[in-house]
Amino acid sequence: MQSQTLVVTPSVPMAQVGNRTFLDIKAVEGLKQYAALWPGRVRCLMRQGDRTQIAFGDFYDPADLPFDLMSIGDHLQDSPGAFDDAAVVLAAGDSHLDLAMPYVTTAPTVFVIEYTLDTRLRILRLDHGLSIQTAKSSAWLLLRERDRRRAFSKAAGLQANGTPAFDSYHALTNAPMRYFDTRMPRAQHVTAAEVEAKVVQVLAGRPLRLAYSGRLAKMKGADHLVPIAAALSRSGTPFTLDIYGDGPLRGEIAASVDRAGLQDSVRVHGPVPFDAMLVPRMKESVDLFVCCHRQGDPSCTYIETMSCGVPIVGYDNAAFKGITALGNVGLSVPTDHIVALATAITKLSNDRAQLADMIRAAARVSRDHSFEGVFRQRIDHLRTIAQV
C-alpha cells in the first residue's frame, strides 16, 4: 500500500515547559490546515528550543492536535523512522539544519523558502552594522547559501513565499510554486458593504486614518513612523496614525511622539489581539497602511492588511514590489526616503477617488489569497509531487 503520510519540518522550534508543550500559534494553525486537507496522516517534526524563541505561542496538549508531533535533534539522520512512511516531506528551506533532507530520505522533498540571500544580508547589516561580526556572519551565510542551492537542485519541488524567493530559486527545481502567506480566513475578509462604508468615509474628505501594525524594530522601519507623521504635519495634511505592536523601539517611538508634539494625531497602542481587535479596527477605521519595511521578506502583513480593505503605502523592497504587481493596491517609494513616503500619503489625501479605487482593489485582490485558498494550492502542489 502506498504511504500517504505528509512529513512537515517547520523552521520554528517547540519548547517543553515542565510537562506542557509550548508551540508557535501560526505554525499550529498551518499544520491544522494541512491535516484538514491532506488525504492521510500528517507528522510534524520539531526541534527543541527555548520558549523565548517563540514570539507568539501558546500551550497545547499534543494529544488534542490533529497531527502527530515528534521531537527531533539537529541532525536529521539521527531520527530513524521519522521518514519511513513519508509520501512527501515539506522541509524548511530557511533553516540550514534541513538542507540535508534530500540526502537522508528517499521520499520526495519539497522545500519552503521565504528569505533570499539579499534579505538575510540586509537584516544582518541592520542588526549589527559594519563590524567584524557582520563580516564573519556574512561569510557563514554565503556558505549556507551554497548548501541551500545544492539542496534545492536535488529537491522534487519548491514552495516560495513571495515574489523575491520565487524569483531567486524557482529555476533550481522542476516543480516550483509561488504563494503569498496569510492567516486571514475568508470569513474574516472585509465584506463588500464594509468596503463601501470605508469608501464613503474616504470620499467625505475627513482626515486620513493611517495605521501601522507589526514589530517595532529598525528592520521593519518603525523608527521612521514618527518622522513620517512629522512630515505630514508640516505639510498640513490632516491625518491620524495608530501604531500597533511591540518591540525594542516601542519606548523611543512613544517618547518621540511627545517630543514632536504629535499626541493629538499619533497614538501608540502596543500589541493588541489580532482577531478580536486588530482586524475589526483595520476593517472599520483604517484607510491606509504605512509600511516602512526595509527588508524584502514576505511578511503576512501585506495580504492580511489588504484583506481588511486597506491599501498600502510603503518602501519599494522586493517583497512589496511583488505585491504592487498584483494590482492597484498601493504606492511605493524608494527605501528610507521619509519625505517621499509622506508625499505619497499626501497625494492620496488630495486624490480621494484614487484612494477609493485602491481600497476596492485591495479587497478584491486579497480574496484570491485567503488562508484556505493558499493552503489548498499548497496541498494540491504536494499531492501532485507525491502522486496521491
Secondary structure, DSSP 8 states (H G I E B T S, - for coil): ----EEEEE-SS-BEEETTEEEEEHHHHHHHHHHHHHSSS-EEEEEEB--GGG-SSEEEE-GGGSSSEEEEE-S-GGG-TTSSTTEEEEEEETT-GGGTTHHHH-SS-EEEEE---HHHHHHHHHHHH-SSHHHHHHHHHHHHHHHHHHHHHHHSSEEEEESHHHHHHHGGGSSSEEEE------GGGS--HHHHHHHHHHHHTT--EEEEEES--SGGGTGGGHHHHHHHHHHHT--EEEEEE--STTHHHHHHHHHHTT-TTTEEEEE---IIIIIHHHHHHH-SEEEE---S----THHHHHHTTT--EEEE--HHHHHHHTTSS-EEEE-TT-HHHHHHHHHHHHH-HHHHHHHHHHHHHHHGGG-HHHHHHHHHHHHHHHHT-
